[in-house]
Amino acid sequence: MEIAFEEARAAASRGEVPVGAVIVKSGRLLARAGNRTREKNDPTAHAEVEAIRMACAEVGDERLIDADLYVTLEPCTLCAAAISFARIRRLYYGAADPKGGAVDSGVRFFNQPTCHHAPDVYSGFSETEAARMLKDFFRGRRG
């Protein structure tokens, strides 16, 4: 999770919402990424999606079976769908996102009957640090 926080801090330094993600399989780091939506002018360039793209390229497959995703913030609906389609085995996330989250908040994507694959979900990892990073970022943006 510390690498995900490094990516979140790097995202904040680029003016992005500070979210970082890491994908690991069999103890091997496949990908690490932070949000890049502003940099790329791409609303899908969330940390999770960026990491999934990199990891898929690394393994040469669209499926990341037996891979685990660590992310600093509860994934949104877009990211939950990407996690499902990539067949991520386990999801570990830091701070809950009552407004935009889609795992334990909002639509609860993985609990829907139309969800093809649901990872094992573990929440609250370094939750205080993750929430503080986001609050500080947005406080700074509001001036």
GROMACS elastic network, one bead per residue, 0.5 to 0.9 nm:
[ bonds ]
;  ai    aj funct       b0    kb
    1     4     6  0.50361   500
    1     5     6  0.64036   500
    1     6     6  0.87730   500
    1    20     6  0.89614   500
    1    21     6  0.81550   500
    1    22     6  0.75131   500
    1    70     6  0.59836   500
    1    71     6  0.71894   500
    1    72     6  0.75467   500
    1    92     6  0.84830   500
    1    93     6  0.85508   500
    1    94     6  0.85502   500
    1   125     6  0.77971   500
    1   126     6  0.80344   500
    2     5     6  0.50079   500
    2     6     6  0.63133   500
    2     7     6  0.87556   500
    3     7     6  0.63353   500
    3     8     6  0.86321   500
    3    20     6  0.79260   500
    3    21     6  0.78535   500
    3    22     6  0.69138   500
    3    32     6  0.74729   500
    3    70     6  0.89894   500
    4     7     6  0.50696   500
    4     8     6  0.61994   500
    4     9     6  0.87097   500
    4    19     6  0.76972   500
    4    22     6  0.55577   500
    4    32     6  0.70092   500
    4    33     6  0.75106   500
    4    34     6  0.77436   500
    4    70     6  0.67335   500
    4    71     6  0.60495   500
    4    72     6  0.63922   500
    5     9     6  0.61387   500
    5    10     6  0.85028   500
    5    18     6  0.84341   500
    5    19     6  0.75477   500
    5    20     6  0.58309   500
    5    21     6  0.79379   500
    5    34     6  0.89853   500
    5    71     6  0.82458   500
    5    72     6  0.66145   500
    5   129     6  0.88888   500
    5   130     6  0.77507   500
    6     9     6  0.51837   500
    6    10     6  0.62209   500
    6    11     6  0.86500   500
    6    20     6  0.71848   500
    6    34     6  0.86532   500
    7    11     6  0.61280   500
    7    12     6  0.86664   500
    7    18     6  0.78454   500
    7    19     6  0.70708   500
    7    21     6  0.69376   500
    7    22     6  0.85254   500
    7    32     6  0.70940   500
    7    33     6  0.58133   500
    7    35     6  0.82596   500
    7    47     6  0.84979   500
    8    11     6  0.50175   500
    8    12     6  0.62873   500
    8    13     6  0.87178   500
    8    16     6  0.86592   500
    8    17     6  0.77992   500
    8    21     6  0.77778   500
    8    33     6  0.81564   500
    8    34     6  0.55404   500
    8    35     6  0.74536   500
    8    47     6  0.84679   500
    8    72     6  0.74294   500
    8   130     6  0.89088   500
    8   133     6  0.84753   500
    9    12     6  0.50700   500
    9    13     6  0.62917   500
    9    14     6  0.88195   500
    9    18     6  0.59401   500
    9    19     6  0.77778   500
    9    20     6  0.78049   500
    9    34     6  0.83603   500
    9   133     6  0.81552   500
   10    13     6  0.50648   500
   10    14     6  0.65064   500
   10    15     6  0.88988   500
   10    16     6  0.85329   500
   10    18     6  0.75414   500
   10    20     6  0.84230   500
   10    34     6  0.70857   500
   10    35     6  0.89511   500
   11    14     6  0.51544   500
   11    15     6  0.64919   500
   11    17     6  0.64734   500
   11    18     6  0.51659   500
   11    19     6  0.68110   500
   11    20     6  0.74455   500
   11    33     6  0.86486   500
   11    34     6  0.53759   500
   11    35     6  0.57274   500
   11    36     6  0.70531   500
   11    47     6  0.89637   500
   12    17     6  0.58124   500
   12    19     6  0.80437   500
   12    34     6  0.88417   500
   12    35     6  0.85810   500
   12   133     6  0.89678   500
   12   137     6  0.71370   500
   13    16     6  0.72381   500
   13    18     6  0.83862   500
   14    17     6  0.88222   500
   14    36     6  0.83453   500
   14    38     6  0.87307   500
   14    39     6  0.78409   500
   15    18     6  0.82689   500
   15    38     6  0.78253   500
   15    39     6  0.86304   500
   15   137     6  0.89656   500
   16    19     6  0.81611   500
   16    34     6  0.83826   500
   16    35     6  0.60727   500
   16    36     6  0.64387   500
   16    37     6  0.71876   500
   16    38     6  0.64872   500
   16    39     6  0.79289   500
   17    34     6  0.87341   500
   17    35     6  0.65248   500
   17    36     6  0.85613   500
   17    37     6  0.87938   500
   17   134     6  0.73609   500
   17   137     6  0.73623   500
   17   138     6  0.82379   500
   18    34     6  0.72597   500
   18    35     6  0.68525   500
   18    72     6  0.84463   500
   18    73     6  0.89715   500
   18   130     6  0.88012   500
   18   133     6  0.70944   500
   18   134     6  0.62881   500
   18   137     6  0.73351   500
   19    33     6  0.86222   500
   19    34     6  0.56559   500
   19    35     6  0.58252   500
   19    46     6  0.79736   500
   19    47     6  0.61941   500
   19    48     6  0.86503   500
   19    71     6  0.71631   500
   19    72     6  0.57030   500
   19    73     6  0.63339   500
   19   130     6  0.84699   500
   19   134     6  0.81802   500
   20    32     6  0.75514   500
   20    33     6  0.57740   500
   20    35     6  0.66412   500
   20    46     6  0.87084   500
   20    47     6  0.54331   500
   20    48     6  0.75047   500
   20    51     6  0.89422   500
   20    70     6  0.82583   500
   20    71     6  0.56725   500
   20    72     6  0.57155   500
   20    73     6  0.79471   500
   21    31     6  0.81441   500
   21    32     6  0.57283   500
   21    33     6  0.53711   500
   21    34     6  0.61651   500
   21    35     6  0.86540   500
   21    47     6  0.54380   500
   21    48     6  0.55198   500
   21    49     6  0.88661   500
   21    50     6  0.84144   500
   21    51     6  0.63683   500
   21    69     6  0.69159   500
   21    70     6  0.54985   500
   21    72     6  0.66925   500
   21    73     6  0.88407   500
   22    29     6  0.74184   500
   22    30     6  0.77004   500
   22    31     6  0.56570   500
   22    33     6  0.65248   500
   22    34     6  0.88719   500
   22    47     6  0.85347   500
   22    48     6  0.78008   500
   22    51     6  0.64204   500
   22    52     6  0.87922   500
   22    68     6  0.81903   500
   22    69     6  0.57136   500
   22    70     6  0.51434   500
   22    71     6  0.65010   500
   23    28     6  0.85283   500
   23    29     6  0.61371   500
   23    30     6  0.55381   500
   23    31     6  0.52226   500
   23    32     6  0.65131   500
   23    48     6  0.87677   500
   23    51     6  0.66420   500
   23    52     6  0.74088   500
   23    55     6  0.69308   500
   23    67     6  0.65964   500
   23    68     6  0.55659   500
   23    70     6  0.63950   500
   23    71     6  0.88392   500
   24    27     6  0.60235   500
   24    28     6  0.53797   500
   24    30     6  0.54886   500
   24    31     6  0.72646   500
   24    55     6  0.87221   500
   24    66     6  0.88796   500
   24    67     6  0.56003   500
   24    68     6  0.52810   500
   24    69     6  0.65877   500
   24    70     6  0.82025   500
   25    28     6  0.52281   500
   25    29     6  0.66469   500
   25    30     6  0.68398   500
   25    64     6  0.83050   500
   25    65     6  0.85777   500
   25    66     6  0.63106   500
   25    68     6  0.62536   500
   26    29     6  0.85274   500
   26    66     6  0.77010   500
   26    67     6  0.73785   500
   26    68     6  0.89628   500
   29    32     6  0.77113   500
   29    55     6  0.88241   500
   30    51     6  0.83393   500
   30    54     6  0.75051   500
   30    55     6  0.51469   500
   30    56     6  0.85504   500
   30    58     6  0.66000   500
   30    59     6  0.79956   500
   30    67     6  0.88052   500
   31    50     6  0.86009   500
   31    51     6  0.53164   500
   31    52     6  0.74358   500
   31    53     6  0.85518   500
   31    54     6  0.56930   500
   31    55     6  0.51593   500
   31    56     6  0.89258   500
   31    58     6  0.79664   500
   32    47     6  0.82253   500
   32    48     6  0.88688   500
   32    50     6  0.81628   500
   32    51     6  0.55315   500
   32    52     6  0.89453   500
   32    54     6  0.79399   500
   32    55     6  0.84829   500
   33    36     6  0.85679   500
   33    46     6  0.86035   500
   33    47     6  0.52755   500
   33    48     6  0.73071   500
   33    49     6  0.86812   500
   33    50     6  0.60145   500
   33    51     6  0.52115   500
   33    54     6  0.84863   500
   34    45     6  0.86878   500
   34    46     6  0.70531   500
   34    48     6  0.77403   500
   34    50     6  0.74307   500
   34    51     6  0.79576   500
   35    38     6  0.82684   500
   35    39     6  0.87479   500
   35    45     6  0.61684   500
   35    48     6  0.80292   500
   35    49     6  0.88810   500
   35    50     6  0.76677   500
   36    39     6  0.51847   500
   36    40     6  0.59408   500
   36    41     6  0.80017   500
   36    42     6  0.76226   500
   36    43     6  0.86221   500
   36    44     6  0.87380   500
   36    45     6  0.53064   500
   36    46     6  0.63552   500
   36    47     6  0.71494   500
   36    50     6  0.81558   500
   37    40     6  0.54192   500
   37    41     6  0.54731   500
   37    43     6  0.52470   500
   37    44     6  0.67084   500
   37    46     6  0.63760   500
   37    47     6  0.89048   500
   38    42     6  0.68009   500
   38    43     6  0.78760   500
   38    45     6  0.84579   500
   39    42     6  0.78281   500
   39    45     6  0.89649   500
   40    43     6  0.83641   500
   40    45     6  0.72608   500
   41    45     6  0.83071   500
   42    45     6  0.55081   500
   42    46     6  0.87004   500
   43    46     6  0.73512   500
   44    49     6  0.70023   500
   44    50     6  0.83854   500
   44    78     6  0.76386   500
   44    79     6  0.85634   500
   45    48     6  0.81423   500
   45    49     6  0.61663   500
   45    50     6  0.58378   500
   46    49     6  0.53186   500
   46    50     6  0.60785   500
   46    51     6  0.85490   500
   46    78     6  0.87743   500
   46    79     6  0.74697   500
   47    50     6  0.51507   500
   47    51     6  0.60804   500
   47    52     6  0.85496   500
   47    71     6  0.79242   500
   47    79     6  0.87127   500
   48    51     6  0.51441   500
   48    52     6  0.60832   500
   48    53     6  0.86062   500
   48    69     6  0.79721   500
   48    70     6  0.86789   500
   48    71     6  0.70966   500
   48    75     6  0.76802   500
   48    79     6  0.61229   500
   48    80     6  0.88337   500
   48    82     6  0.81312   500
   48    83     6  0.79662   500
   49    52     6  0.50108   500
   49    53     6  0.61108   500
   49    54     6  0.86055   500
   49    78     6  0.84018   500
   49    79     6  0.61825   500
   49    82     6  0.66644   500
   49    83     6  0.81428   500
   50    53     6  0.51893   500
   50    54     6  0.62978   500
   50    55     6  0.86540   500
   51    54     6  0.51178   500
   51    55     6  0.60277   500
   51    56     6  0.84849   500
   51    69     6  0.86768   500
   52    55     6  0.51046   500
   52    56     6  0.59994   500
   52    57     6  0.84958   500
   52    62     6  0.88300   500
   52    64     6  0.81744   500
   52    69     6  0.87032   500
   52    82     6  0.77289   500
   52    83     6  0.77551   500
   52    86     6  0.74618   500
   53    56     6  0.52692   500
   53    57     6  0.62470   500
   53    58     6  0.86307   500
   53    62     6  0.84280   500
   54    57     6  0.51341   500
   54    58     6  0.61156   500
   54    59     6  0.88063   500
   55    59     6  0.62572   500
   55    60     6  0.82905   500
   55    61     6  0.86431   500
   55    62     6  0.88600   500
   55    64     6  0.75839   500
   56    59     6  0.53145   500
   56    60     6  0.56697   500
   56    61     6  0.52587   500
   56    62     6  0.53618   500
   56    63     6  0.68132   500
   56    64     6  0.67346   500
   56    86     6  0.83203   500
   57    60     6  0.50033   500
   57    61     6  0.68158   500
   57    62     6  0.79805   500
   58    61     6  0.80982   500
   59    62     6  0.84115   500
   59    63     6  0.87633   500
   59    64     6  0.79999   500
   60    63     6  0.88106   500
   61    64     6  0.72440   500
   62    85     6  0.83273   500
   62    86     6  0.61726   500
   62    87     6  0.88602   500
   63    85     6  0.73736   500
   63    87     6  0.57574   500
   63    88     6  0.76874   500
   64    67     6  0.54378   500
   64    68     6  0.84127   500
   64    83     6  0.89835   500
   64    86     6  0.54095   500
   64    87     6  0.56471   500
   64    88     6  0.55146   500
   64    89     6  0.77712   500
   65    68     6  0.86711   500
   65    86     6  0.74061   500
   65    87     6  0.54284   500
   65    88     6  0.57225   500
   65    89     6  0.61019   500
   66    87     6  0.80271   500
   66    88     6  0.65690   500
   66    89     6  0.50306   500
   66    90     6  0.78962   500
   67    87     6  0.81894   500
   67    88     6  0.54465   500
   67    89     6  0.54261   500
   67    90     6  0.69593   500
   68    88     6  0.59798   500
   68    89     6  0.55845   500
   68    91     6  0.59713   500
   68    92     6  0.76796   500
   68   119     6  0.88492   500
   69    83     6  0.84384   500
   69    88     6  0.69747   500
   69    89     6  0.80237   500
   69    90     6  0.62592   500
   69    92     6  0.61508   500
   69    93     6  0.81993   500
   70    90     6  0.84718   500
   70    91     6  0.61126   500
   70    93     6  0.57724   500
   70    94     6  0.82904   500
   71    74     6  0.72827   500
   71    75     6  0.78433   500
   71    91     6  0.78220   500
   71    92     6  0.63331   500
   71    94     6  0.65288   500
   71    95     6  0.89689   500
   72    75     6  0.88684   500
   72    92     6  0.83483   500
   72    93     6  0.53710   500
   72    95     6  0.62710   500
   72   125     6  0.79838   500
   72   126     6  0.80207   500
   72   127     6  0.78395   500
   72   129     6  0.89702   500
   72   130     6  0.57991   500
   72   131     6  0.86076   500
   73    76     6  0.88418   500
   73    93     6  0.56997   500
   73    94     6  0.52243   500
   73    96     6  0.61740   500
   73    97     6  0.67443   500
   73   101     6  0.81482   500
   73   127     6  0.84037   500
   73   130     6  0.69574   500
   73   131     6  0.80865   500
   74    92     6  0.87098   500
   74    93     6  0.56757   500
   74    94     6  0.67145   500
   74    95     6  0.60437   500
   74    96     6  0.50795   500
   74    97     6  0.55479   500
   74    98     6  0.87382   500
   74   100     6  0.82300   500
   74   101     6  0.53463   500
   74   102     6  0.72642   500
   74   103     6  0.66793   500
   74   104     6  0.78688   500
   74   105     6  0.83802   500
   74   123     6  0.79124   500
   75    78     6  0.78135   500
   75    79     6  0.55009   500
   75    80     6  0.58343   500
   75    93     6  0.79524   500
   75    96     6  0.86579   500
   75    97     6  0.78925   500
   75   100     6  0.79057   500
   75   101     6  0.53933   500
   75   102     6  0.60925   500
   75   103     6  0.65060   500
   76    79     6  0.53365   500
   76    80     6  0.60135   500
   76    81     6  0.86130   500
   76    97     6  0.82465   500
   76   100     6  0.56175   500
   76   103     6  0.73275   500
   76   106     6  0.87311   500
   76   109     6  0.89044   500
   77    81     6  0.61268   500
   77    82     6  0.86284   500
   77   100     6  0.79192   500
   77   101     6  0.69332   500
   77   102     6  0.50315   500
   77   103     6  0.78291   500
   77   106     6  0.86771   500
   77   107     6  0.75579   500
   77   108     6  0.83328   500
   77   109     6  0.66366   500
   78    81     6  0.53509   500
   78    82     6  0.64239   500
   78    83     6  0.87851   500
   78   102     6  0.86011   500
   79    83     6  0.60633   500
   79    84     6  0.85182   500
   79   102     6  0.85694   500
   80    83     6  0.50166   500
   80    84     6  0.61625   500
   80    85     6  0.86560   500
   80   101     6  0.89565   500
   80   102     6  0.67749   500
   80   103     6  0.69993   500
   80   108     6  0.89807   500
   80   109     6  0.65618   500
   80   110     6  0.74544   500
   80   118     6  0.89637   500
   81    84     6  0.50402   500
   81    85     6  0.61343   500
   81    86     6  0.84892   500
   81   109     6  0.75075   500
   81   110     6  0.84706   500
   81   115     6  0.80394   500
   82    85     6  0.51405   500
   82    86     6  0.59813   500
   82    87     6  0.84808   500
   82    88     6  0.89491   500
   83    86     6  0.51883   500
   83    87     6  0.62011   500
   83    88     6  0.56023   500
   83    89     6  0.88755   500
   83    91     6  0.83922   500
   83   117     6  0.84423   500
   83   118     6  0.82192   500
   83   119     6  0.78564   500
   84    87     6  0.50949   500
   84    88     6  0.64843   500
   84   110     6  0.77967   500
   84   115     6  0.72465   500
   84   116     6  0.65600   500
   84   118     6  0.58865   500
   84   119     6  0.71334   500
   85    88     6  0.79448   500
   85   115     6  0.89672   500
   85   116     6  0.72345   500
   85   117     6  0.69793   500
   86   117     6  0.86834   500
   87   116     6  0.87195   500
   87   117     6  0.61755   500
   87   118     6  0.76551   500
   87   119     6  0.72759   500
   88    91     6  0.72660   500
   88   117     6  0.83604   500
   88   118     6  0.80718   500
   88   119     6  0.59593   500
   88   120     6  0.87353   500
   89   118     6  0.80073   500
   89   120     6  0.64073   500
   89   121     6  0.89591   500
   90   118     6  0.86784   500
   90   121     6  0.59272   500
   90   122     6  0.77075   500
   91   119     6  0.61900   500
   91   120     6  0.61068   500
   91   122     6  0.61510   500
   91   123     6  0.81090   500
   92   120     6  0.84841   500
   92   121     6  0.60612   500
   92   123     6  0.57238   500
   92   124     6  0.80644   500
   92   125     6  0.70370   500
   93    96     6  0.78734   500
   93   121     6  0.80332   500
   93   122     6  0.65179   500
   93   124     6  0.62737   500
   93   125     6  0.59263   500
   93   126     6  0.84284   500
   93   127     6  0.80408   500
   94   122     6  0.88435   500
   94   123     6  0.59479   500
   94   126     6  0.54358   500
   94   128     6  0.79596   500
   94   129     6  0.81845   500
   94   130     6  0.58978   500
   94   131     6  0.78843   500
   95   123     6  0.75459   500
   95   124     6  0.59826   500
   95   125     6  0.74462   500
   95   126     6  0.75184   500
   95   128     6  0.71091   500
   95   129     6  0.82005   500
   95   130     6  0.54835   500
   95   131     6  0.54425   500
   96   101     6  0.69363   500
   96   103     6  0.89053   500
   96   104     6  0.76987   500
   96   105     6  0.75845   500
   96   123     6  0.76590   500
   96   124     6  0.73306   500
   96   127     6  0.76210   500
   96   131     6  0.80374   500
   97   100     6  0.55354   500
   97   102     6  0.81127   500
   97   104     6  0.85362   500
   97   105     6  0.67947   500
   97   106     6  0.87314   500
   98   101     6  0.57897   500
   98   102     6  0.85019   500
   98   104     6  0.83497   500
   98   105     6  0.53790   500
   98   106     6  0.68222   500
   99   102     6  0.88882   500
   99   105     6  0.75851   500
   99   106     6  0.71240   500
  100   105     6  0.76691   500
  100   106     6  0.69286   500
  101   104     6  0.70756   500
  101   105     6  0.52493   500
  101   106     6  0.59237   500
  101   107     6  0.80021   500
  101   108     6  0.80859   500
  102   105     6  0.51927   500
  102   107     6  0.51717   500
  102   109     6  0.56187   500
  102   110     6  0.82425   500
  103   106     6  0.72734   500
  103   107     6  0.72293   500
  103   109     6  0.57522   500
  103   110     6  0.64619   500
  103   111     6  0.82447   500
  103   121     6  0.83067   500
  104   107     6  0.80787   500
  104   108     6  0.54306   500
  104   109     6  0.83783   500
  104   110     6  0.88334   500
  104   123     6  0.87143   500
  105   108     6  0.58052   500
  105   109     6  0.89862   500
  106   109     6  0.81905   500
  107   110     6  0.86461   500
  107   111     6  0.84158   500
  107   112     6  0.81540   500
  108   111     6  0.56324   500
  108   112     6  0.69959   500
  109   112     6  0.55191   500
  109   113     6  0.89878   500
  109   114     6  0.87800   500
  109   115     6  0.68893   500
  109   118     6  0.85701   500
  110   113     6  0.82238   500
  110   114     6  0.87005   500
  110   115     6  0.58505   500
  110   116     6  0.84611   500
  110   117     6  0.73742   500
  110   118     6  0.51171   500
  110   119     6  0.77307   500
  111   114     6  0.85775   500
  111   115     6  0.71625   500
  111   118     6  0.77385   500
  112   115     6  0.54536   500
  113   116     6  0.80938   500
  115   118     6  0.69157   500
  118   121     6  0.83879   500
  122   125     6  0.77899   500
  123   127     6  0.81050   500
  124   128     6  0.82496   500
  125   128     6  0.84226   500
  125   129     6  0.89955   500
  125   130     6  0.85102   500
  126   129     6  0.54776   500
  126   130     6  0.62085   500
  126   131     6  0.86577   500
  127   130     6  0.50956   500
  127   131     6  0.60000   500
  127   132     6  0.84265   500
  128   131     6  0.52280   500
  128   132     6  0.60189   500
  128   133     6  0.85668   500
  129   132     6  0.51124   500
  129   133     6  0.61420   500
  129   134     6  0.87504   500
  130   133     6  0.52298   500
  130   134     6  0.64587   500
  130   135     6  0.87635   500
  131   134     6  0.52433   500
  131   135     6  0.61412   500
  131   136     6  0.85448   500
  132   135     6  0.50802   500
  132   136     6  0.59574   500
  132   137     6  0.84171   500
  133   136     6  0.52688   500
  133   137     6  0.61493   500
  133   138     6  0.87740   500
  134   137     6  0.50849   500
  134   138     6  0.62703   500
  134   139     6  0.84995   500
  135   138     6  0.53126   500
  135   139     6  0.59482   500
  135   140     6  0.84813   500
  136   139     6  0.50634   500
  136   140     6  0.60976   500
  136   141     6  0.86335   500
  137   140     6  0.52247   500
  137   141     6  0.63482   500
  137   142     6  0.88900   500
  138   142     6  0.62416   500
  138   143     6  0.86122   500
  139   142     6  0.52633   500
  139   143     6  0.63817   500
  140   143     6  0.51166   500
